[in-house]
Amino acid sequence: MFHNKIRNILQETAERIEKLHVPYENEFKIQIQHLSLKEKSLLQEYLYAHEWNLGSARVLSMFKKARIVSISEYVLRLHSKDAIQQVMNDLLEAEPILLAELIGNSSLDSELFTSLKDILHESFSTVLDDLLENPSVIPFNYLEQLEPHLTDQEIERVRLQHLQLLLRKDCTCTLQEAIGRQEQWRLAANRNHGTVLGQMMRTVVQDTVCSFDTLLGAGEKLDANVSWKHYLTLLGIVAKAATSEYVNVLRVKGAVKNMFNKILADGRFETLLLLMVTSREICATDESILGSYTSWYKYIIGEMTYRVDKAQFIAVMGLMNKLVPLEGSVEILKVHASVSISFPSLCMEHVVTFKNLCKSRIIKIEEAKCRQEGVQPLDPDISIVIDSDDD
């Protein structure tokens, strides 16, 4: 009787492992819940020995609820990296409860469970690579699905882990190149808004204060291994969410102000680039934080003479001159060329030089665009109208 009973359950287990959908699931659940310890042990060993297949994740979930097997022990018994990744992929796509158990156990102070951290890190990194290649390659946002099954501390740790991973993905563009590609990246982010990747990015930065500090901390390192594309995309999401809380708005404003003060202190061109891409993303996302880009630029650059000394003014204008060849947006250049810049005595030439560089860059971009479209460029004096109102 015993052998017939367990043989039938093993046969049904094998069938459920090999198929996604097998009828009479509730009846099977009741059967395995009422097994003896010896029967559960046999079933456990059978599952460990069976090759992973279409229905394995579902069977594992049922066995977990029946207290037959632990997903953590199951994963730790796997020896092949490919086998581990196959299991993790299925958990990410279909079984958030099992994934939650792994995350919870990965924080336990045990050498055995510490290896779960590495497994999770590798799995999260791989699935993000897949999503960046195909933004809806998995069926749902597993971070959102995990929330009911994790503590606040655990889910925040997982979100932060994903944020840090994203900042290390696609690091091919330098900060200088980011100046010219920022608008292109913003359009791509807008296209991905409704995808699983877009949903996950919004979930990743749900704690806007922690996320903003993490992004800013990564950006201020001016590290070559930072993905400026993802820095700006995530910053835009944070900025949009920050407008609902006055304290967060003040935090963003203070951070931007500190960036400008750092330029005055260290004179680094990279710090100016960081200030520009950060402020442009915030202005483009929500003007209620820093205002429009025109008004922000007028305050930061146009009126800086009231907050800096003559040497600092000249140094900043020199950095702004270096910025011009990197610009790819005619609209941005028109703002720079047209907004008046108050200057200290004997510094007018620095302003005039900068504005002329902006106008020349506009002409160059417009001519390149005309050549690409196969049309005759118009006379620059007619096609470009910029009101320069230098003092």
C-alpha positions in Angstrom: 0.0 0.0 0.0 2.8 2.4 1.0 4.8 1.6 -2.2 1.8 2.1 -4.4 0.9 5.4 -2.8 4.3 6.9 -3.1 4.9 5.5 -6.6 1.7 7.2 -7.8 2.8 10.5 -6.2 6.2 10.2 -7.8 4.7 9.5 -11.2 2.4 12.5 -10.9 5.3 14.7 -9.7 7.3 13.7 -12.8 4.4 14.6 -15.0 3.9 18.0 -13.3 7.7 18.7 -13.6 7.6 18.1 -17.3 4.5 20.1 -18.1 3.3 23.7 -17.3 -0.3 22.8 -16.7 -1.6 19.5 -15.3 -5.2 19.2 -14.1 -6.3 18.4 -10.5 -3.7 20.5 -8.9 -5.7 21.1 -5.7 -6.1 17.3 -5.2 -2.3 16.9 -5.6 -1.6 19.6 -3.1 -3.9 17.9 -0.5 -2.1 14.6 -1.1 1.4 15.9 -0.5 0.4 17.9 2.5 -0.7 14.8 4.4 2.4 12.6 3.7 4.4 11.1 6.5 8.0 12.4 7.2 9.4 9.3 5.4 7.2 9.9 2.4 8.2 13.6 2.3 11.8 12.7 2.5 11.5 10.3 -0.5 9.7 13.0 -2.5 12.3 15.5 -1.6 15.2 13.4 -2.8 13.2 12.6 -6.0 12.8 16.3 -6.7 16.5 17.0 -6.0 17.5 14.3 -8.5 15.1 15.3 -11.2 16.2 17.5 -14.1 14.7 21.0 -14.1 11.9 21.3 -16.6 8.9 23.4 -17.6 6.8 22.8 -14.5 9.6 22.5 -11.9 9.1 26.0 -10.5 5.4 25.3 -9.9 6.1 21.9 -8.3 8.8 23.5 -6.1 6.3 26.1 -4.9 3.7 23.4 -4.0 6.4 21.3 -2.2 7.5 24.4 -0.3 4.0 25.0 1.0 3.7 21.4 2.0 7.1 21.8 3.9 8.7 19.1 1.8 11.6 21.2 0.3 13.4 24.5 0.8 14.1 26.5 -2.3 17.3 27.8 -0.7 18.6 24.2 -0.1 17.5 23.2 -3.6 19.5 26.0 -5.2 22.5 25.5 -3.1 22.6 21.8 -4.1 23.0 22.7 -7.7 26.6 22.5 -9.0 26.3 23.9 -12.6 26.2 27.7 -13.1 23.9 27.2 -16.1 21.6 25.0 -14.0 21.4 27.7 -11.3 20.7 30.4 -13.8 17.9 28.3 -15.4 16.2 27.9 -12.0 16.7 31.5 -11.1 15.2 32.7 -14.5 12.1 30.6 -13.8 11.7 32.0 -10.3 12.1 35.6 -11.6 9.5 35.0 -14.2 6.9 32.9 -12.3 7.5 32.3 -8.6 8.1 35.5 -6.5 7.3 33.7 -3.3 10.2 31.3 -3.8 12.4 34.2 -4.8 11.5 36.0 -1.6 12.7 33.0 0.4 16.1 33.2 -1.3 16.3 36.9 -0.6 15.4 36.5 3.0 17.8 33.7 3.6 20.7 35.5 1.8 20.9 38.0 4.7 21.4 35.3 7.3 24.7 35.2 9.1 25.9 31.8 7.7 28.7 30.9 5.3 26.3 28.6 3.5 23.6 31.2 3.0 26.1 33.9 2.1 26.6 32.2 -1.3 23.0 32.9 -2.0 24.0 36.6 -2.2 26.3 35.8 -5.1 23.7 33.7 -6.8 21.0 36.5 -6.5 23.5 39.2 -7.6 24.4 37.2 -10.7 20.8 36.4 -11.5 19.6 40.0 -11.1 22.5 41.2 -13.2 21.7 38.7 -16.0 18.0 39.6 -16.1 18.8 43.3 -16.3 21.1 42.6 -19.2 18.2 40.8 -20.9 15.8 43.6 -20.2 18.1 46.3 -21.5 18.3 44.3 -24.7 14.5 43.5 -24.8 12.5 45.7 -22.3 9.7 43.2 -22.0 11.6 39.9 -22.2 10.1 38.8 -18.8 6.3 38.8 -18.3 6.1 41.1 -15.2 7.9 43.4 -12.8 9.1 40.9 -10.2 10.2 43.6 -7.8 6.6 44.7 -7.4 5.5 41.1 -7.0 8.1 40.6 -4.3 6.9 43.4 -2.0 4.1 41.5 -0.2 6.5 38.7 0.7 9.5 40.8 2.0 10.1 43.1 4.9 10.5 46.8 4.2 14.2 46.5 4.9 14.6 43.5 2.5 12.7 45.1 -0.4 14.7 48.3 0.0 17.9 46.4 -0.1 16.9 44.6 -3.3 15.8 47.9 -4.9 19.1 49.4 -4.0 21.0 46.4 -5.4 19.2 46.8 -8.7 19.9 50.6 -8.8 23.6 50.0 -8.3 23.6 47.2 -10.9 21.9 49.5 -13.5 24.5 52.2 -12.8 27.2 49.7 -13.9 25.4 48.6 -17.1 26.1 50.1 -20.5 29.1 52.3 -19.5 30.4 52.9 -23.0 29.6 56.6 -23.1 31.7 59.1 -21.3 30.3 62.1 -19.4 31.4 64.3 -22.3 29.5 62.2 -24.8 26.4 62.2 -22.5 26.0 66.0 -23.2 25.3 65.3 -26.8 23.2 62.2 -26.3 21.0 63.2 -23.4 17.9 64.1 -25.5 18.2 60.8 -27.4 18.3 58.8 -24.2 15.3 60.7 -22.8 13.3 59.8 -25.9 14.3 56.1 -25.5 13.3 56.2 -21.8 9.9 57.6 -22.8 9.4 54.8 -25.3 10.2 52.2 -22.6 7.7 53.8 -20.1 5.1 51.0 -20.4 7.5 48.1 -20.7 8.6 45.8 -17.9 12.0 47.6 -17.8 10.3 50.9 -17.5 8.1 49.6 -14.6 11.1 48.1 -12.9 13.1 51.4 -13.1 10.2 53.2 -11.4 10.1 50.5 -8.7 13.9 50.6 -8.2 13.8 54.4 -7.2 10.6 54.2 -5.1 12.5 55.5 -2.1 13.3 58.9 -3.7 15.6 60.2 -1.0 17.8 57.1 -0.9 17.8 56.8 -4.7 18.7 60.5 -5.2 21.5 60.2 -2.7 22.8 57.0 -4.4 22.6 58.5 -7.9 24.3 61.7 -6.8 27.0 59.8 -5.0 27.7 57.7 -8.0 27.7 60.8 -10.3 30.0 62.9 -8.1 32.6 60.2 -8.2 32.9 61.1 -12.0 33.8 57.4 -12.4 34.3 56.0 -15.9 32.4 52.9 -14.8 29.1 54.8 -14.3 26.4 54.4 -16.9 25.4 58.1 -17.6 22.5 56.8 -19.7 20.9 55.0 -16.7 22.0 57.8 -14.3 20.0 60.3 -16.2 17.0 58.0 -16.9 16.7 57.1 -13.2 17.3 60.7 -12.1 14.4 61.8 -14.3 12.1 59.3 -12.6 13.3 60.5 -9.1 12.8 64.2 -10.1 9.3 63.5 -11.2 8.4 61.8 -8.0 10.2 64.4 -5.8 7.8 67.2 -6.7 5.2 65.7 -4.5 7.3 66.4 -1.4 8.6 69.9 -0.6 11.5 68.5 1.4 12.7 66.5 -1.6 12.5 69.5 -3.8 14.7 71.5 -1.4 17.1 68.5 -1.3 17.4 68.5 -5.1 17.9 72.3 -5.3 20.6 72.1 -2.6 22.5 69.4 -4.4 22.5 71.4 -7.7 23.7 74.5 -5.8 26.5 72.5 -4.2 27.6 71.2 -7.6 28.1 74.8 -8.8 30.0 75.7 -5.7 32.2 72.6 -6.3 33.0 74.0 -9.8 34.2 77.2 -8.2 36.3 75.3 -5.7 38.0 72.7 -8.0 37.6 74.2 -11.4 37.1 70.7 -13.0 35.4 70.5 -16.4 33.9 67.2 -15.5 32.1 68.8 -12.5 30.5 71.4 -14.9 29.4 68.5 -17.2 27.8 66.8 -14.3 26.0 70.0 -13.3 24.7 70.5 -16.8 23.4 67.0 -17.5 21.9 66.7 -14.0 20.1 70.1 -14.2 18.9 69.6 -17.8 17.4 66.2 -16.9 15.6 67.7 -13.9 14.4 70.8 -15.9 13.1 68.6 -18.7 11.3 66.3 -16.3 9.5 68.8 -14.1 9.9 72.6 -14.2 8.5 73.0 -10.7 11.8 72.0 -9.2 14.4 74.2 -10.8 12.2 76.1 -13.2 12.6 75.9 -17.0 16.1 75.4 -18.3 16.2 79.0 -19.5 15.4 80.4 -16.1 17.8 78.0 -14.3 20.6 78.9 -16.7 19.9 82.6 -16.3 20.2 82.3 -12.5 23.3 79.9 -12.5 25.3 81.4 -15.3 23.7 84.6 -16.4 23.7 86.1 -12.9 26.7 84.3 -11.4 28.7 87.6 -11.3 26.7 88.6 -8.2 27.9 85.4 -6.4 31.5 84.9 -7.6 34.6 87.0 -7.9 36.3 88.0 -11.2 38.7 85.2 -11.3 36.0 82.6 -10.7 33.8 84.2 -13.4 36.6 84.0 -16.0 37.3 80.3 -15.0 33.6 79.4 -15.4 33.4 81.1 -18.7 36.5 79.2 -19.9 34.8 75.9 -18.9 31.6 77.0 -20.7 33.7 77.6 -23.9 35.0 74.0 -23.6 31.4 72.8 -23.4 30.2 74.3 -26.7 31.7 71.7 -29.1 30.1 68.9 -27.2 26.6 70.3 -27.5 24.2 68.6 -29.9 21.0 70.5 -29.1 20.2 73.6 -31.1 17.6 74.6 -28.5 20.1 74.5 -25.6 22.6 76.4 -27.7 20.0 79.1 -28.5 19.4 79.5 -24.7 23.1 79.9 -24.1 23.5 82.4 -27.0 20.5 84.5 -26.1 20.3 84.7 -22.3 22.2 87.8 -21.1 25.2 87.2 -18.9 26.1 90.0 -16.4 29.9 90.3 -16.2 32.5 92.1 -14.0 34.5 95.0 -15.4 36.8 94.2 -18.3 35.2 90.8 -18.8 32.9 91.5 -21.7 35.2 89.7 -24.2 34.7 86.4 -22.3 30.9 86.7 -22.8 31.1 87.7 -26.4 33.5 84.9 -27.2 31.2 82.3 -25.6 28.1 83.6 -27.4 29.9 83.6 -30.7 31.0 80.0 -30.1 27.4 79.1 -29.5 26.2 80.7 -32.7 28.9 79.0 -34.7 28.0 75.7 -33.2 24.3 76.2 -34.1 25.3 76.9 -37.7 27.5 73.8 -37.9 24.7 71.6 -36.5 22.1 73.1 -38.9 24.4 72.7 -41.9 25.1 69.0 -41.0 21.4 68.4 -40.7 20.7 69.9 -44.1 23.4 67.8 -45.7 22.0 64.7 -44.1 18.5 65.6 -45.4 19.9 66.5 -48.8 18.6 70.1 -48.8 20.4 73.4 -49.4 21.4 75.2 -46.2 19.9 78.6 -45.7 21.8 81.7 -45.1 22.7 81.6 -41.4 21.8 85.2 -41.0 18.2 84.3 -42.1 17.7 80.9 -40.6 19.1 81.6 -37.2 17.8 84.5 -35.2 19.3 85.0 -31.8 18.7 88.1 -29.6 21.9 88.7 -27.7 21.5 91.2 -24.9 24.9 91.3 -23.3 25.2 94.1 -20.7 
